[in-house]
């Protein structure tokens, strides 16, 4: 009998553990900087205010390496142990960042090779954050050692929710030191093996640039000219590899020292300073919670900022089905209720964490004028109250979240194409966002995908401005269409091969037969409008798509010749009709080419037709200006992002979980307000 009781207790404990892991929960909290003064009484007061607001999470440790290691090898965790213990006592979980950047001044002083060197060859003093050459071997050695020590110390702390891995890894300048050049040479030597392979890839016969020894290779960006596209593409791949290298090293250290502990990051890989290929991390599965800083601007009445920030979630999440974490969230001078509006918008994109940046208005350093939830003297302000309201409301609905999307559409991302398209009027990520906007406006889910890494289990695939078309990507697109998929490719796609050289074969490179066309080149719209039949000027053009006239603007348009493809649409406003939208049957599927950049005007009607033809599940039917998702069989989330009341069509009885009221038939959502409905 005693044995049976013991077994029952063990089984019950196991079941409770499983239920705890599976339980759905939403976290509202803040970014906290106790290292500013380490005042224990103030920390206790702050934590009391956090608990009173219903906060469940804080993010700490970011940008604070030398607060834990003030001098080489001298680690001080005692002050922070107190903070962690107090958070645990208050029932507040901690996302503890492993702040491998910025590196302490003592490390820069000991190893000047860590300093960033400007393109002109001048060493830069680390006045600003993120002034490290992250590929430097000594930097990586100390960064990993710091990560190792920190994670061992806190791996089993009961307050720990996750370790954060770096912060804004794409931010900070690229270094152009001699040490970087030598690492680049080693990278090229490993990649190409022989000088013949290398010279062929870089087309060094042009302008007498042949390399006779790998050590003759120089860095791009040394003056007014940046260097050839092939050189720039390889250099940015090399920089990207070094960023990913240190991230993977830290992730591996976390997983060794704290197996099973969640990992998170504020990715911002798409910073213009050091844009790198985060898809390697995203598809590795080692970053268990993708993360971002959600900064939609201060406005309540406009939505472009919210859209851009939501696009940031999608381009970091890729195809992960894990919850997303907004590890930073706006405060500053956000108009009242705009933070709450943004918080509900993120729930429709799988977000689980709303972590305000920042707790207290900062009184020193680079961000000393940034306003938080507490004023400079520590008094809570209206943003504190707004976050408190979010926490209270999220508690009511959290058991139904985080939302899990099941998209039937993929939107192709390509890091090399982003680099290669930088000289085009529209870079690859601009076209990607143009496609993403189509689905935002239709309240539909769509995954950002890296084609070479994706299983492509979709009905429809958009390939927007994927300039670099390597063999793996081309073959996967070919097989996708051959096996019954529908692909839509837009201009500036399949222009260059994996080395960055323009295809000398028929365009779109490696896929012209799949699309049944020949792209002969492009024309500039503005000069061509000198002979416009419609008397249009500038970048304006008109096209006809299956009998419908569409007006749009574009700097360029592709010159397309059909080689078997059906012409669905043509530009009609110039001197003659120019085929611009084509469709070709290939295998069991279709390949559609649009010779203009991705935009709602051009692609909207085409998408609506494809949604019907392919049987793609539509989003909830709501008035324009309402965001909506069906969370599960019986629950719907709505958000009115306009200044007018919106009537939601509904048949039968329903219950508002947020407002605790019943509806019979249609109901109204107030301006800028959310609503969460249970169908009876």
Beta strands, then each sheet from edge to edge (+ up, - down):
strand 1: 27-31
strand 2: 57-60
strand 3: 69-71
strand 4: 74-75
strand 5: 93-98
strand 6: 116-117
strand 7: 123-124
strand 8: 160-167
strand 9: 262-266
strand 10: 291-294
strand 11: 324-329
strand 12: 351-356
strand 13: 409-413
strand 14: 447-450
strand 15: 460-463
strand 16: 486-490
strand 17: 517-524
strand 18: 540-545
strand 19: 548-553
strand 20: 556-562
strand 21: 566-571
strand 22: 578-586
strand 23: 589-594
strand 24: 626-632
strand 25: 635-640
strand 26: 646-648
strand 27: 653-656
strand 28: 661-664
strand 29: 667-669
strand 30: 674-679
sheet 1: 9+ 8+ 5+ 2+ 1+ 12+ 11+ 10+
sheet 2: 3+ 4-
sheet 3: 6+ 7-
sheet 4: 14+ 13+ 15+ 16+ 23+ 22- 21+ 18- 19+
sheet 5: 17+ 20-
sheet 6: 24+ 25- 30+ 27- 28+
sheet 7: 26+ 29-
end
